[in-house]
Amino acid sequence: MEGFDAATYGERFADVYDEWYGAVSDVTATVDAVAALAGGRPVLELGVGTGRLAVPLAERALEVHGMDASAAMLERLATKAAAAGVTVHAHRGDFADVDVAVPGGFAVVLVAFNTLFNLTDTGAQRRCLAAVARRLAPDGVLAVEAFVPEPDSVAPGGAVTPTVIEADRVVLQVTQSDPEAQTITGSVVSITEAGIRLRPWRIRWATPDELDAMATDAGLARAERWGDWDRRPFDDDSPKHVTLYRPTGQ
């Protein structure tokens, strides 16, 4: 997508992110699981956004770091953390190249709710996994939450779907899929009498098996796979997965 870079999503969605996506997944279950894995040691969240997860993690008295390319997202993160009376160490940058480190390494690196797929090509995803492997403690864990794609059901082409129709506002979801490249490009188009607002997004999805293979190449081995943060079993009917990877010491 021309004009789209690592910061574009956050810059365009920051003002509505909490309203639209604040309850997109179970915050309590996620925080409980990550805090248990961390065992009181430092946590890094990639694509931290407005702090939907990072702030409640910091409220568990954890040292929490967050990385995001969007200044607008990080501004909202700072406001929310201050209001909660906690500290989240914010780092601005493209998390395809993780350069955040703590002495001894992170106990947990978290990539929640499809955020890894916001890296829009295989090379960026591979660089991210390799960088994470270097930033983890020897007994640390990378926790990835992602939907399970169904490649056979993804047809090439575009679609326009109305999501809101009101007297003074219409919101359209415009998407274009490329199954061969494993990409979906879209924009949320808000139309009001005052004008039109475009919120573009793009993902490059991967199957769980493909993620496992990329992780192996990066020096990470799959340790566990759950159907959700409550540790329910993962099976062929699971629409999402939470996968834990640990360094192999390569």
PETA-V523886 format. One record per pair of residues at least 12 apart in sequence whose C-alpha atoms are under 10 Angstrom apart, sorted by the first residue. I is the first residue (numbers start at 1). J is the second residue. Records with the same first field share a line. If there is no record, write none. Layout:
BEGIN
I->J ; J
END
This chain:
BEGIN
1->185 ; 186 ; 200 ; 201 ; 202
3->200
4->200 ; 201 ; 202
5->69 ; 94 ; 119 ; 120 ; 201 ; 202
6->68 ; 69 ; 70 ; 93 ; 94 ; 95 ; 96 ; 118 ; 119 ; 120
7->68 ; 69 ; 70 ; 71 ; 72 ; 73 ; 92 ; 93 ; 94
8->69 ; 70 ; 199 ; 200 ; 201 ; 202
9->69 ; 70 ; 73 ; 118 ; 187 ; 199 ; 200 ; 201 ; 202
10->47 ; 49 ; 50 ; 68 ; 69 ; 70 ; 71 ; 72 ; 73 ; 74 ; 199 ; 200 ; 201
11->49 ; 69 ; 70 ; 71 ; 72 ; 73 ; 74 ; 199 ; 200
12->70 ; 72 ; 73 ; 188 ; 197 ; 198 ; 199 ; 200 ; 201
13->49 ; 70 ; 72 ; 73 ; 188 ; 198 ; 199 ; 200 ; 201
14->49 ; 50 ; 70 ; 71 ; 72 ; 73 ; 74 ; 75 ; 76 ; 77 ; 199
15->50 ; 72 ; 73 ; 76
17->49 ; 50 ; 52 ; 73 ; 76
18->49 ; 50 ; 51 ; 52 ; 76
21->52
22->50 ; 51 ; 52 ; 53
23->52
24->52 ; 113
25->112 ; 113 ; 228 ; 229
26->53 ; 228 ; 229 ; 230
27->52 ; 53 ; 54 ; 56 ; 57 ; 229
28->53 ; 56 ; 57 ; 229 ; 230
29->228 ; 229 ; 230 ; 231
30->53 ; 56 ; 57 ; 110 ; 112 ; 145 ; 228 ; 229 ; 230 ; 242
31->53 ; 54 ; 55 ; 56 ; 57 ; 58 ; 59 ; 60 ; 229
32->56 ; 57 ; 60 ; 229 ; 230
33->143 ; 229 ; 230 ; 231
34->53 ; 57 ; 107 ; 108 ; 109 ; 110 ; 141 ; 143 ; 229
35->56 ; 57 ; 58 ; 60 ; 61 ; 62 ; 107 ; 108
36->108
37->107 ; 108 ; 140 ; 141 ; 143 ; 244
38->62 ; 63 ; 106 ; 107 ; 108 ; 109 ; 140 ; 141
39->62 ; 107 ; 108
40->60 ; 61 ; 62 ; 63 ; 107
41->61 ; 62 ; 63 ; 64 ; 104 ; 105 ; 106 ; 107 ; 108 ; 137 ; 140
42->58 ; 61 ; 62 ; 63 ; 64 ; 65 ; 101 ; 102 ; 103 ; 104 ; 105 ; 106 ; 107 ; 108 ; 109 ; 136 ; 137 ; 140
43->57 ; 58 ; 62 ; 63 ; 64 ; 65 ; 66 ; 102 ; 105 ; 106 ; 107 ; 108 ; 109 ; 110 ; 136 ; 140 ; 141 ; 142
44->63 ; 64 ; 65 ; 66 ; 67 ; 88 ; 89 ; 90 ; 100 ; 101 ; 102 ; 105 ; 106 ; 107 ; 108 ; 109 ; 110 ; 111 ; 132 ; 135 ; 136 ; 142
45->64 ; 65 ; 66 ; 67 ; 68 ; 90 ; 95 ; 108 ; 109 ; 110 ; 111 ; 112 ; 142 ; 143
46->65 ; 66 ; 67 ; 68 ; 69 ; 91 ; 93 ; 94 ; 95 ; 96 ; 98 ; 109 ; 110 ; 111 ; 112 ; 115 ; 116 ; 128 ; 132
47->66 ; 67 ; 68 ; 69 ; 70 ; 73 ; 74 ; 92 ; 93 ; 94 ; 95 ; 96 ; 110 ; 111 ; 112 ; 113 ; 115 ; 116 ; 118
48->65 ; 66 ; 67 ; 68 ; 69 ; 70 ; 73 ; 74 ; 77 ; 88 ; 90 ; 91 ; 92 ; 95 ; 110 ; 111 ; 112 ; 115
49->66 ; 67 ; 68 ; 69 ; 70 ; 71 ; 72 ; 73 ; 74 ; 75 ; 76 ; 77 ; 90
50->66 ; 68 ; 70 ; 72 ; 73 ; 74 ; 75 ; 76 ; 77 ; 78 ; 79 ; 80 ; 81
51->66 ; 73 ; 74 ; 76 ; 77 ; 78 ; 79 ; 80 ; 81 ; 88 ; 90
52->77 ; 80
53->66 ; 110 ; 112
54->66 ; 77 ; 80 ; 81 ; 86 ; 87 ; 88 ; 89 ; 110
55->77 ; 78 ; 80 ; 81 ; 82 ; 83 ; 84 ; 85 ; 86 ; 87 ; 88
56->81 ; 84 ; 86 ; 88
57->86 ; 88
58->81 ; 84 ; 85 ; 86 ; 87 ; 88 ; 89
59->81 ; 84 ; 85 ; 86 ; 87 ; 88
60->86
61->86 ; 87
62->86 ; 87 ; 88
63->86 ; 87 ; 88 ; 89 ; 106
64->86 ; 87 ; 88 ; 89 ; 90 ; 106 ; 108 ; 109
65->87 ; 88 ; 89 ; 90 ; 91 ; 100 ; 101 ; 102 ; 106 ; 109
66->88 ; 89 ; 90 ; 91 ; 92 ; 95 ; 100 ; 109 ; 110
67->89 ; 90 ; 91 ; 92 ; 93 ; 94 ; 95 ; 98 ; 99 ; 100
68->90 ; 91 ; 92 ; 93 ; 94 ; 95
69->91 ; 92 ; 93 ; 94 ; 95
70->91 ; 92 ; 93 ; 94
71->91 ; 92 ; 93
73->92
74->90 ; 91 ; 92
75->90
77->89 ; 90
78->90
94->119 ; 124 ; 128
95->116 ; 118 ; 119 ; 124 ; 125 ; 127 ; 128 ; 129 ; 131 ; 132
96->116 ; 118 ; 119 ; 120 ; 123 ; 124 ; 125 ; 126 ; 127 ; 128 ; 129 ; 130 ; 131 ; 132
97->124 ; 125 ; 126 ; 127 ; 128 ; 129 ; 130 ; 131 ; 132
98->127 ; 128 ; 129 ; 130 ; 131 ; 132 ; 133 ; 134 ; 135
99->128 ; 131 ; 132 ; 134 ; 135
100->131 ; 132 ; 135
101->132 ; 134 ; 135 ; 136
102->135 ; 136 ; 137
103->135 ; 137
104->135 ; 136 ; 137 ; 138 ; 140
105->132 ; 133 ; 134 ; 135 ; 136 ; 137 ; 138 ; 139 ; 140
106->132 ; 133 ; 134 ; 135 ; 136 ; 137 ; 138 ; 139 ; 140 ; 141 ; 142
107->135 ; 136 ; 137 ; 138 ; 139 ; 140 ; 141 ; 142
108->132 ; 135 ; 136 ; 137 ; 139 ; 140 ; 141 ; 142 ; 143 ; 244 ; 245 ; 246
109->132 ; 133 ; 135 ; 136 ; 137 ; 140 ; 141 ; 142 ; 143 ; 144 ; 244 ; 245
110->132 ; 141 ; 142 ; 143 ; 144 ; 145 ; 244
111->142 ; 143 ; 144 ; 145 ; 146 ; 242
112->143 ; 144 ; 145 ; 146 ; 242
113->144 ; 145 ; 146 ; 147 ; 240 ; 241 ; 242
114->144 ; 145 ; 146 ; 147 ; 148 ; 203 ; 204 ; 205 ; 240 ; 241
115->144 ; 145 ; 146 ; 203
116->128 ; 129 ; 144 ; 145 ; 146 ; 203 ; 204 ; 205 ; 206 ; 211
117->146 ; 147 ; 183 ; 202 ; 203 ; 204 ; 205 ; 206
118->201 ; 202 ; 203 ; 204 ; 205
119->202 ; 203 ; 204 ; 205
120->181 ; 182 ; 183 ; 184 ; 185 ; 201 ; 202 ; 203 ; 204 ; 205
121->181 ; 182 ; 183 ; 203 ; 204 ; 205
122->181 ; 182 ; 204 ; 205 ; 206 ; 214
125->204 ; 206 ; 211 ; 214 ; 215
126->211 ; 213 ; 214 ; 215 ; 217 ; 218
127->214 ; 218
128->215 ; 218
129->142 ; 211 ; 214 ; 215 ; 216 ; 217 ; 218 ; 219 ; 220 ; 245
130->214 ; 215 ; 216 ; 217 ; 218 ; 219 ; 220 ; 247
131->218 ; 219
132->215 ; 218 ; 219 ; 220 ; 247
133->215 ; 218 ; 219 ; 220 ; 245 ; 246 ; 247 ; 248 ; 249 ; 250
134->218 ; 219 ; 220 ; 247 ; 249
135->247
136->246 ; 247
137->246 ; 247
138->246 ; 247 ; 248 ; 249
139->246 ; 247 ; 248 ; 249
140->244 ; 245 ; 246 ; 247
141->220 ; 221 ; 222 ; 223 ; 243 ; 244 ; 245 ; 246 ; 247
142->215 ; 220 ; 221 ; 222 ; 223 ; 243 ; 244 ; 245 ; 246 ; 247
143->222 ; 224 ; 225 ; 242 ; 243 ; 244 ; 245 ; 246
144->211 ; 225 ; 241 ; 242 ; 243 ; 244 ; 245
145->225 ; 226 ; 227 ; 228 ; 229 ; 240 ; 241 ; 242 ; 243 ; 244
146->205 ; 206 ; 207 ; 208 ; 228 ; 239 ; 240 ; 241 ; 242 ; 243
147->205 ; 206 ; 207 ; 208 ; 227 ; 238 ; 239 ; 240 ; 241 ; 242
148->205 ; 206 ; 207 ; 208 ; 236 ; 237 ; 238 ; 239 ; 240 ; 241
149->182 ; 205 ; 206 ; 207 ; 208 ; 239 ; 240
150->206 ; 207 ; 239
151->179 ; 180 ; 182 ; 205 ; 206 ; 207
152->179
153->179
154->177 ; 178 ; 179 ; 180 ; 182 ; 184
155->176 ; 177 ; 178 ; 179 ; 180
156->176 ; 177 ; 178 ; 179 ; 180 ; 183 ; 184
157->175 ; 176 ; 177 ; 178 ; 179 ; 184
158->174 ; 175 ; 176 ; 177 ; 178 ; 184 ; 185 ; 186
159->172 ; 173 ; 174 ; 175 ; 176 ; 177 ; 186
160->172 ; 173 ; 174 ; 175 ; 176 ; 186 ; 187 ; 188 ; 189
161->173 ; 174 ; 175 ; 188
162->174 ; 188 ; 189
163->188 ; 189 ; 190
164->190 ; 191
165->191
166->192
167->192
168->191 ; 192 ; 193 ; 194
169->190 ; 191 ; 192 ; 193 ; 194 ; 195 ; 196
170->189 ; 190 ; 191 ; 192 ; 193 ; 196
171->188 ; 189 ; 190 ; 191 ; 192 ; 196 ; 197 ; 198
172->187 ; 188 ; 189 ; 190 ; 191 ; 198
173->186 ; 187 ; 188 ; 189 ; 190 ; 199 ; 200
174->186 ; 187 ; 188 ; 189 ; 200 ; 201
175->187 ; 188 ; 200 ; 201 ; 202
176->202
177->202 ; 203
178->204
179->204 ; 205
181->204 ; 205
182->203 ; 204 ; 205 ; 206 ; 207
183->202 ; 203 ; 204 ; 205 ; 206
184->201 ; 202 ; 203 ; 204 ; 205
185->200 ; 201 ; 202 ; 203 ; 204
186->198 ; 199 ; 200 ; 201 ; 202 ; 203
187->199 ; 200 ; 201 ; 202
188->200 ; 201
208->225 ; 240 ; 241 ; 242 ; 243
211->243
212->243 ; 245
215->245 ; 246 ; 247
216->245 ; 246 ; 247 ; 248 ; 250
217->250
218->247 ; 248 ; 250
219->245 ; 246 ; 247 ; 248 ; 249 ; 250
220->244 ; 245 ; 246 ; 247 ; 248 ; 249 ; 250
221->244 ; 245 ; 246 ; 247 ; 248 ; 249
222->243 ; 244 ; 245 ; 246 ; 247 ; 248
223->243 ; 244 ; 245 ; 246 ; 247
224->242 ; 243 ; 244 ; 245 ; 246
225->241 ; 242 ; 243 ; 244 ; 245
226->238 ; 240 ; 241 ; 242 ; 243 ; 244
227->239 ; 240 ; 241 ; 242 ; 243
228->240 ; 241 ; 242 ; 243
229->241 ; 242 ; 243
230->242
END
